[in-house]
Amino acid sequence: MKIRVWDLVQVMSWKEVDKWKQAKVLKVLKDDNRVLIEWVGIVTKHIKKAWTTPGQIIKIEKPIDASCVMLVCPFTKKPTRTGVVNVEEKWKNKSFRFSKKAVKELKKDPKDFLIK
């Protein structure tokens, strides 16, 4: 999965209320292929009254499927597909993501557009 925590993503297909929102990723659930995004997928939860705590209705965020979101390019501020570049640095291979749109527009090497 190319999505990481604190990435800026845009919801492409979900409920009409949340569609086209841009927000940060709070948590990534790799096993379920889901992401938790702030202020997206909000549901109401009823909590039953217990000994001293009163019953209440709270709003929480539920994780949505990772295929419903798309990464936002920090250069163009639009949702974009990403690619991976492997960089060798002191006996280590690191993989970085880059925006294909930014590379095409400026016609440079993908290693110049390292996001993380």
Contact map, one row per residue, 1 for C-alpha under 8 A:
11110000000000000000000000000100100000000000000000000000000000000000000000000000000000000000000000000000000000000000
11110000000000000000000000000000000000000000000000000000000000000000000000000000000000000000000000000000000000000000
11111010000000000000000000010000000000000000000000000000000000000000001000000000000000000000000000000000000000000000
11111110000000000000000010110000000000000000000000000000000000000000000000000000000000000000000000000000000000000000
00111110000000000000000111110000000000000000000000000000000000000000000000000000000000000000000000000000000000000000
00011111000000000000000111000000000000000000000000000000000000000000000000000000000000000000000000000000000000000000
00111111100000000000000110000000000000000000000000000000000000000000001000000000000000000000000000000000000000000000
00000111110000000000011110000000000000000000000000000000000000000000001100000000000000000000000000000000000000000000
00000011111000000000011110000000000000000000000000000000000000000000111100000010000000000000000000000000000000000000
00000001111100000001111000000000000000000000000000000000000000000000111100000010000000000000000000000000000000000000
00000000111111000111110000000000000000000000000000000000000000000001110000000000000000000000000000000000000000000000
00000000011111000011000000000000000000000000000000000000000000000001110000000000000000000000000000000000000000000000
00000000001111100011000000000000000000000000000000000000000000000001100000000000000000000000000000000000000000000000
00000000001111110110000000000000000000000000000000000000000000000001000000000000000000000000000000000000000000000000
00000000000011111110000000000000000000000000000000000000000000000000000000000000000000000000000000000000000000000000
00000000000001111110000000000000000000000000000000000000000000000000000000000000000000000000000000000000000000000000
00000000000000111110000000000000000000000000000000000000000000000000000000000000000000000000000000000000000000000000
00000000001001111111100000000000000000011000000000000000000000000000000000000000000000000000000000000000000000000000
00000000001111111111100000000000000000000000000000000000000000000000000000000000000000000000000000000000000000000000
00000000011110000111110000000000000000000000000000000000000000000000000000000000000000000000000000000000000000000000
00000000011000000111111000000000000000010000000000000000000000000000000000000000000000000000000000000000000000000000
00000001111000000001111100000000000000000000000000000000000000000000000000000000000000000000000000000000000000000000
00000001110000000000111110000000000011110000000000000000000000000000000000000000000000000000000000000000000000000000
00001111100000000000011111000000000011000000000000000000000000000000000000000000000000000000000000000000000000000000
00011111100000000000001111110000001111000000000000000000000000000000000000000000000000000000000000000000000000000000
00001100000000000000000111110000001111000000000000000000000000000000000000000000000000000000000000000000000000000000
00011000000000000000000011111000001110000000000000000000000000000000000000000000000000000000000000000000000000000000
00111000000000000000000011111100111100000000000000000000000000000000000000000000000000000000000000000000000000000000
00000000000000000000000000111111111100000000000000000000000000000000000000000000000000000000000000000000000000000000
10000000000000000000000000011111110000000000000000000000000000000000000000000000000000000000000000000000000000000000
00000000000000000000000000001111110000000000000000000000000000000000000000000000000000000000000000000000000000000000
00000000000000000000000000001111110000000000000000000000000000000000000000000000000000000000000000000000000000000000
10000000000000000000000000011111111000000000000000000000000000001100000000000000000000000000000000000000000000000000
00000000000000000000000000011111111100000000000000000000000000111100000000000000000000000000000000000000000000000000
00000000000000000000000011111000111110000000000000000000000000111100000000000000000000000000000000000000000000000000
00000000000000000000000011111000011111010000000000000000000011110000000000000000000000000000000000000000000000000000
00000000000000000000001111100000001111111000000000000000000010110000000000000000000000000000000000000000000000000000
00000000000000000000001111000000000111110000000000000000000010000000000000000000000000000000000000000000000000000000
00000000000000000000001000000000000011111100000000000000000010000000000000000000000000000000000000000000000000000000
00000000000000000100101000000000000111111100000000000000000011000000000000000000000000000000000000000000000000000000
00000000000000000100000000000000000010111110000000000000000011110000000000000000000000000000000000000000000000000000
00000000000000000000000000000000000000111111000000000000001111000000000000000000000000000000000000000000000000000000
00000000000000000000000000000000000000001111100000000000001111000000000000000000000000000000000000000000000000000000
00000000000000000000000000000000000000000111110000000000111100000000000000000000000000000000000000000000000000000000
00000000000000000000000000000000000000000011111000000000111100000000000000000000000000000000000000000000000000000000
00000000000000000000000000000000000000000001111100000011110000000000000000000000000000000000000000000000000000000000
00000000000000000000000000000000000000000000111110000011110000000000000000000000000000000000000000000000000000000000
00000000000000000000000000000000000000000000011111000111000000000000000000000000000000000000000000000000000000000000
00000000000000000000000000000000000000000000001111111111000000000000000000000000000000000000000000000000000000000000
00000000000000000000000000000000000000000000000111111110000000000000000000000000000000000000000000000000000000000000
00000000000000000000000000000000000000000000000011111000000000000000000000000000000000000000000000000000000000000000
00000000000000000000000000000000000000000000000011111100000000000000000000000000000000000000000000000000000000000000
00000000000000000000000000000000000000000000000011111110000000000000000000000000000000000000000000000000000000000000
00000000000000000000000000000000000000000000000111011111000000000000000000000000000000000000000000000000000000000000
00000000000000000000000000000000000000000000011111001111100000000000000000000000000000000000000000000000000000000000
00000000000000000000000000000000000000000000011110000111110000000000000000000000000000000000000000000000000000000000
00000000000000000000000000000000000000000001111000000011111000000000000000000000000000000000000000000000000000000000
00000000000000000000000000000000000000000001111000000001111100000000000000000000000000000000000000000000000000000000
00000000000000000000000000000000000000000111100000000000111110000000000000000000000000000000000000000000000000000000
00000000000000000000000000000000000000000111100000000000011111000000000000000000000000000000000000000000000000000000
00000000000000000000000000000000000111111110000000000000001111100000000000000000000000000000000000000000000000000000
00000000000000000000000000000000000100011110000000000000000111110000000000000000000000000000000000000000000000000000
00000000000000000000000000000000011110001000000000000000000011111000000000000000000000000000000000000000000000000000
00000000000000000000000000000000011110001000000000000000000001111101000000000000000000000000000000000000000000000000
00000000000000000000000000000000111000000000000000000000000000111111100000000000000000000000000000000000000000000000
00000000000000000000000000000000111000000000000000000000000000011111100000000000000000000000000000000000000000000000
00000000000000000000000000000000000000000000000000000000000000001111110000000000000000000000000000000000000000000000
00000000001111000000000000000000000000000000000000000000000000011111110000000000000000000000000000000000000000000000
00000000111110000000000000000000000000000000000000000000000000001111111000000000000000000000000000000000000000000000
00000000111100000000000000000000000000000000000000000000000000000011111100000011100000000000000000000000000000000000
00100011110000000000000000000000000000000000000000000000000000000000111110000011110000000000000000000000000000000000
00000001110000000000000000000000000000000000000000000000000000000000011111001111000000000000000000000000000000000000
00000000000000000000000000000000000000000000000000000000000000000000001111111111000000000000000000100000000000000000
00000000000000000000000000000000000000000000000000000000000000000000000111111100000000000000000000000000000000000010
00000000000000000000000000000000000000000000000000000000000000000000000011111000000000000000000000000100000000000000
00000000000000000000000000000000000000000000000000000000000000000000000011111100000000000000000000000100000000000000
00000000000000000000000000000000000000000000000000000000000000000000000111111110000000000000000000000000000000000000
00000000000000000000000000000000000000000000000000000000000000000000000111011111000000000000000000000000000000000000
00000000110000000000000000000000000000000000000000000000000000000000011110001111100000000000000000000000000000000000
00000000000000000000000000000000000000000000000000000000000000000000011110000111110000000000000000111000000000000000
00000000000000000000000000000000000000000000000000000000000000000000011000000011111000000000000000110000000000000000
00000000000000000000000000000000000000000000000000000000000000000000001000000001111100000000000011110000000000000000
00000000000000000000000000000000000000000000000000000000000000000000000000000000111110000000000011110000000000000000
00000000000000000000000000000000000000000000000000000000000000000000000000000000011111000000001111000000000000000000
00000000000000000000000000000000000000000000000000000000000000000000000000000000001111100000001111000000000001100000
00000000000000000000000000000000000000000000000000000000000000000000000000000000000111110000111100000000000000000000
00000000000000000000000000000000000000000000000000000000000000000000000000000000000011111000111100000000000000100000
00000000000000000000000000000000000000000000000000000000000000000000000000000000000001111111110000000000000000000000
00000000000000000000000000000000000000000000000000000000000000000000000000000000000000111111110000000000000000000000
00000000000000000000000000000000000000000000000000000000000000000000000000000000000000011111000000000000000000000000
00000000000000000000000000000000000000000000000000000000000000000000000000000000000000011111100000000000000000000000
00000000000000000000000000000000000000000000000000000000000000000000000000000000000000011111110000000000000000000000
00000000000000000000000000000000000000000000000000000000000000000000000000000000000001111011111000000000000000000000
00000000000000000000000000000000000000000000000000000000000000000000000000000000000001111001111100000000000000000000
00000000000000000000000000000000000000000000000000000000000000000000000000000000000111100000111110000000000000000000
00000000000000000000000000000000000000000000000000000000000000000000000000000000000111100000011111000000000000000111
00000000000000000000000000000000000000000000000000000000000000000000000000000000011110000000001111100000000000000111
00000000000000000000000000000000000000000000000000000000000000000000000000000000011110000000000111110010000001101110
00000000000000000000000000000000000000000000000000000000000000000000000010000001111000000000000011111110000000001000
00000000000000000000000000000000000000000000000000000000000000000000000000000001111000000000000001111111000000000000
00000000000000000000000000000000000000000000000000000000000000000000000000000001000000000000000000111111100000000000
00000000000000000000000000000000000000000000000000000000000000000000000000110000000000000000000000111111110000001000
00000000000000000000000000000000000000000000000000000000000000000000000000000000000000000000000001111111111111001000
00000000000000000000000000000000000000000000000000000000000000000000000000000000000000000000000000011111111100000000
00000000000000000000000000000000000000000000000000000000000000000000000000000000000000000000000000001111111000000000
00000000000000000000000000000000000000000000000000000000000000000000000000000000000000000000000000000111111100000000
00000000000000000000000000000000000000000000000000000000000000000000000000000000000000000000000000000011111110000000
00000000000000000000000000000000000000000000000000000000000000000000000000000000000000000000000000000011011111010000
00000000000000000000000000000000000000000000000000000000000000000000000000000000000000000000000000000010001111111000
00000000000000000000000000000000000000000000000000000000000000000000000000000000000010000000000001000010000111111100
00000000000000000000000000000000000000000000000000000000000000000000000000000000000010100000000001000000000011111100
00000000000000000000000000000000000000000000000000000000000000000000000000000000000000000000000000000000000111111100
00000000000000000000000000000000000000000000000000000000000000000000000000000000000000000000000001100110000011111110
00000000000000000000000000000000000000000000000000000000000000000000000000000000000000000000000111000000000001111111
00000000000000000000000000000000000000000000000000000000000000000000000001000000000000000000000111000000000000001111
00000000000000000000000000000000000000000000000000000000000000000000000000000000000000000000000110000000000000000111
